[in-house]
Amino acid sequence: MGRHSPALGRHHRTESPRRGGRYTRTRAALAGALVLGVGTSLTLAAWSDDEFGAATFAASTFAVESQTATSTWAAHEAANPATLAFNAVAMSPSLSQYATIDIRTTAATNIGGTVALTSTSTATGSLLPQLEYRVVVTPVATACNSAAFTSATVPAYTTTLAVGTATPTASGALAAAAGSTVRFCFDVRVKANAPSSAQGGTASVTWQFTSTSSS
């Protein structure tokens, strides 16, 4: 029995270092694996893919034209205004004369809008102070005469046709591609209290109509 004790003691002493060595080697292997794992994650490449969107832009087209009873559809600028067909060569006090002008968009216009009487752009002549007028928008099929001015919303006569005088409120909607016509019906007369000295006098006036696209 005594001879086996040292052997047991020696066996016991040699086991502990081996277990400790394996534990140390295991920790070192784990540490190495962790370092390897970090290094691998830093070198991985990501997949990528792209999508693209494109668009084309174009401005709208907006233009108008006009006609009167004695003219055809055309662009009438300040240099060549359309002539309203008033029977106004022998006017007398309180005797109204009527005439129309029609306005619409051109066939190439691809957007709607509005048109309004905005001003008297030019006016000359000795008869100007004795003239007054009013205007309404009427359907194309409606005659432009005294009956067109019977509504309660008809504006009052202006005090003169001179430049700078406030214009009556008159406007209408314009459809694209000549889809609608706005007719302005004018009533012009010599004032009831015009003096006899106004006889033989003359005057001329140009009205401006401003059209605005809807956007």
Stockholm file with secondary structure:
# STOCKHOLM 1.0

chainA/1-215         MGRHSPALGRHHRTESPRRGGRYTRTRAALAGALVLGVGTSLTLAAWSDDEFGAATFAASTFAVESQTATSTWAAHEAANPATLAFNAVAMSPSLSQYATIDIRTTAATNIGGTVALTSTSTATGSLLPQLEYRVVVTPVATACNSAAFTSATVPAYTTTLAVGTATPTASGALAAAAGSTVRFCFDVRVKANAPSSAQGGTASVTWQFTSTSSS
#=GR chainA/1-215 SS CTTHHHHHHHHHHHHHHHHHHHHHHHHHHHHHHHHHHHHHHHHCCCCCCCCCCCCCCCCCCCCEEEEETTSCSBCCCTTSCCCCCCCCSSCCBTCCEEEEEEEEECTTCCSCEEEEEEEEEEEESTTGGGEEEEEEEECTTSCCSGGGGCSTTCCCCCSCCSTTCCCCCCEEEECSTTCCCEEEEEEEEECTTCCGGGTTCCCEEEEEEEEEECC
#=GC SS_cons         CTTHHHHHHHHHHHHHHHHHHHHHHHHHHHHHHHHHHHHHHHHCCCCCCCCCCCCCCCCCCCCEEEEETTSCSBCCCTTSCCCCCCCCSSCCBTCCEEEEEEEEECTTCCSCEEEEEEEEEEEESTTGGGEEEEEEEECTTSCCSGGGGCSTTCCCCCSCCSTTCCCCCCEEEECSTTCCCEEEEEEEEECTTCCGGGTTCCCEEEEEEEEEECC
//
